Amino acid sequence: MKKVGVLVGSLRKESFSKKLAQNVAMLFPEGYELEMVEIGNIPFYNQDFDDEDNLPAEIGEFRNKIAELDAFLLITPEYNRSVPAVLKNALDTASRPMTDNKWSGKPAAIISQSPGGLGGFGANQHLRQTLTCLNVPVLQQPEAYIGNVATLLNENGEITNEGTVEFLTKFVNKFVDLIEKY
Ligand SMILES: Cc1cc2nc3c(=O)[nH]c(=O)nc-3n(C[C@H](O)[C@H](O)[C@H](O)COP(=O)(O)O)c2cc1C
């Protein structure tokens, strides 16, 4: 069984990213277990936590969770053309101590979304930059920029647009191919 952690870059109750995540999680084949990883309770990372061996419990728990997962699906909005702070904080937190980067070598895929037309391109690209630094093999193609997201979901949070479901199914299959290589 492969365990894929889903990290969502929005804490909003009615988040489009969360709704997309729930839809995409259902597209994985048998043999895959998807887990929504909580990132909203992690304190802002402070290097003193590690230097002074004084880790808040939530940080230790989050690092342990990342250590036990095999791959990561990151689904995020764009905040001011970049990655929302809550998601960047999660990435930074499990990247330290430097000798024990918990992300290293584990494959990941990125889906960015926006109610606007650009589909979170800036956040998606900035995430790729950080994941390269963390030694994470990122799914290169297809890239997933989900624009006009509000028009794609019904009142139950289900994706109603057939083309989008088809695209996301292909996306998941390619991600699974990548995971199987590691
Ligand atoms: C602080 C902030 C900055 C934002 N910046 C952008 C942006 O750069 N590009 C964009 O397309 N949408 C931007 N938005 C709009 C978000 O895409 C929109 O609020 C979206 O619904 C957030 O995702 P969520 O539904 O998962 O919470 C911004 C929203 C906030 C709150």
The ligand as an SDF file (V2000), in Angstrom:
LIG
                    3D

 31 33  0  0  0  0  0  0  0  0999 V2000
   -4.3460   37.0180    0.4950 C   0  0  0  0  0  0  0  0  0  0  0  0
   -4.9410   36.5880   -0.8120 C   0  0  0  0  0  0  0  0  0  0  0  0
   -4.2310   36.7580   -1.9740 C   0  0  0  0  0  0  0  0  0  0  0  0
   -4.7550   36.3220   -3.1990 C   0  0  0  0  0  0  0  0  0  0  0  0
   -3.9850   36.4120   -4.3300 N   0  0  0  0  0  0  0  0  0  0  0  0
   -4.4020   35.8360   -5.4680 C   0  0  0  0  0  0  0  0  0  0  0  0
   -3.5320   35.7470   -6.6040 C   0  0  0  0  0  0  0  0  0  0  0  0
   -2.3850   36.1750   -6.5990 O   0  0  0  0  0  0  0  0  0  0  0  0
   -4.0000   35.1040   -7.6970 N   0  0  0  0  0  0  0  0  0  0  0  0
   -5.2570   34.5600   -7.7610 C   0  0  0  0  0  0  0  0  0  0  0  0
   -5.6110   33.9860   -8.7830 O   0  0  0  0  0  0  0  0  0  0  0  0
   -6.1010   34.6420   -6.7080 N   0  0  0  0  0  0  0  0  0  0  0  0
   -5.6960   35.2580   -5.5740 C   0  0  0  0  0  0  0  0  0  0  0  0
   -6.5270   35.2890   -4.4700 N   0  0  0  0  0  0  0  0  0  0  0  0
   -7.8900   34.7540   -4.5880 C   0  0  0  0  0  0  0  0  0  0  0  0
   -7.9060   33.2690   -4.3030 C   0  0  0  0  0  0  0  0  0  0  0  0
   -7.5530   32.5850   -5.4800 O   0  0  0  0  0  0  0  0  0  0  0  0
   -9.3040   32.8500   -3.8540 C   0  0  0  0  0  0  0  0  0  0  0  0
   -9.6210   33.5020   -2.6240 O   0  0  0  0  0  0  0  0  0  0  0  0
   -9.4220   31.3420   -3.7120 C   0  0  0  0  0  0  0  0  0  0  0  0
  -10.7690   30.9910   -3.4980 O   0  0  0  0  0  0  0  0  0  0  0  0
   -8.5730   30.8270   -2.5710 C   0  0  0  0  0  0  0  0  0  0  0  0
   -8.5450   29.4070   -2.5830 O   0  0  0  0  0  0  0  0  0  0  0  0
   -9.4530   28.5150   -1.6100 P   0  0  0  0  0  0  0  0  0  0  0  0
  -10.8500   28.5800   -2.1650 O   0  0  0  0  0  0  0  0  0  0  0  0
   -8.8630   27.1620   -1.6570 O   0  0  0  0  0  0  0  0  0  0  0  0
   -9.4040   29.1450   -0.2310 O   0  0  0  0  0  0  0  0  0  0  0  0
   -6.0370   35.7380   -3.2450 C   0  0  0  0  0  0  0  0  0  0  0  0
   -6.7660   35.5870   -2.0510 C   0  0  0  0  0  0  0  0  0  0  0  0
   -6.2280   35.9880   -0.8610 C   0  0  0  0  0  0  0  0  0  0  0  0
   -7.0260   35.7720    0.4200 C   0  0  0  0  0  0  0  0  0  0  0  0
  1  2  1  0
  2  3  1  0
  2 30  2  0
  3  4  2  0
  4  5  1  0
  4 28  1  0
  5  6  2  0
  6  7  1  0
  6 13  1  0
  7  8  2  0
  7  9  1  0
  9 10  1  0
 10 11  2  0
 10 12  1  0
 12 13  2  0
 13 14  1  0
 14 15  1  0
 14 28  1  0
 15 16  1  0
 16 17  1  0
 16 18  1  0
 18 19  1  0
 18 20  1  0
 20 21  1  0
 20 22  1  0
 22 23  1  0
 23 24  1  0
 24 25  2  0
 24 26  1  0
 24 27  1  0
 28 29  2  0
 29 30  1  0
 30 31  1  0
M  END
$$$$
